[in-house]
């Protein structure tokens, strides 16, 4: 048998089939045990949770972060732009801000409200009811623009390049499989899939990296690294793709990543995602009711420190293998065939590496992990979408209906969002590399989130109406910019007419510079609105004010080893930046 085959052979299909059966059995068994365990347990224990150990929190944050965009988009941007977008992944230091700075404020509000808070809860309490509702609206729209369209596109690309399936068969098939899984598996099924996928993804991805470097270096991993750096340094007219900062206006990557503003733009998105997004924050706030604040904050902080170390991995798991794929495509006699000028092909870089690099049998195992990751990512969205629409919109309007009625409404809402996401996908496919597209969308949403959450916590002068104006106004400006991106090919098209000429400052400004100025505008607007609207209530101020006892509890929740471990994350991030400067 040819163990080095570049095609899926019978043993890969056998491993894949047996693996899927094994996954289905594991998920079914976990669901049955979970239902038995919940019998007789009160709703309070179910709601508040028990508080996982810090290392479990770290792994949970890592698993929550690794989504479909990494499997396809991050490797694709590595093949096309090298480490230009590594800023968005090299953010272990940013996760530390959640544990050290934001968790104490969130825990204070948990004490005030007597329950674990959600991010809409925070906005409703600190600002207005309308502000929290708008966060839910923004989240649903973000699902359409990112979750459905990106995950379905990822499935289509991955199955097309790895298994040879037509693109739309793979994309629609993924949604169909996930829909069935969601109905029968629920959130427990999602968590079980996440536990299965994480070790397979880590081991499989590093196998791709090391075997790819070994092939590139003709049997030497270190020589392969040198070859990769040499090929990527010669790319883009000799300006190279091994630099995180592009400061020469003649550099072909300068228009996309101008100078050092790229670090600031990535940090704004990272600040929103790691410190204020419910998807991440909920993983650090688990606790038993009445548990000592010191224990909660210590556990959460150490979980974020662990996650900071885990966050160093994706660049090596996905982005650098994309760079290896590009280097192999330039090597005479290599079986990695890829046209780097074709965005569609660069997004298929990782699937081609799996297909051409991994031995027979291992391909099947790794593919199981990738399928689990895709289904878990989409299933988690299905659950979130149904819950968000039902709890925040439908229940307040239609009170007293049966639970089965609410479940049905949630499923209908999810179907509508899925259809809108699929309708958006052809537009998305014409807006550049997948990972670049995703960060572009997030750059239009993040400024409003960062301004509203940061000022809401750290400034007592900001009024409830200012938060409402900041969130809604900032989001609408971002969506207006998105529309101009669609019409003008992200500012690259030649647009005729007085309207386009006089508004060129809006639609032609680089996306990162636009993001920074949008944040500045929202902050100024919130301070101006605060001058003319009613001040926050004493209860709202108390929720962000540390008393002497609470400050003492914060100080007693950390020790010297927490500081040393934190500095370790910062040093490793700094070393990466210094190497790829």
ABEGO torsion letter per residue (X at the ends): XBAABABBBAAAAAAAAAAAAAAAAAAAAAAAAAAAAABGBBAAAAAAEAEBBAAAAAAAAAAAABBAAAAAAAAAAAAAAEAAAAAAABAAAAAAAAAAAAAAAAAAAAAAAGBBBBAAAAAAAABBAAAAAAAAAAAAAAAAAAAAAAAAAAAAAAAAAAAGBBAAAAAAAAAAAAAAAAAAAEAAAAAAAAAAAAAAAAAAAAAAAAAAAAAAAGGBAAAAAAAAAAAAAABGGGAEAABABBABAABAAAAABBEAAAAAAAAAAAAAAAAABAAAAAAAABBBBGBBAAAAAAAAAAAAAAAAAAAAAAAAAAAAAAAAAAAAAABBGBABBBBAABAAAAAAAAAAAAAAABBBGAAAAAAAAAAAAAAAAAAAAAAAAAAAAAAAAAAAABBGBBAAAAAAAAAAAAAAAAAAAAAAAAAAAAAEBAAAAAAAAAAAAAAAAAAAAAAAAABAABBAAAAAAAAAAAAAAAAAAAAAAAAAGGGABBBBEAAAAAAAAAAABBAAAAAAAAAAAAAAAAAAAAAABBBBBAAAAAAABBBAAAAAAAAAABBAAAAAAAAAAAAAAAAAAAAAX
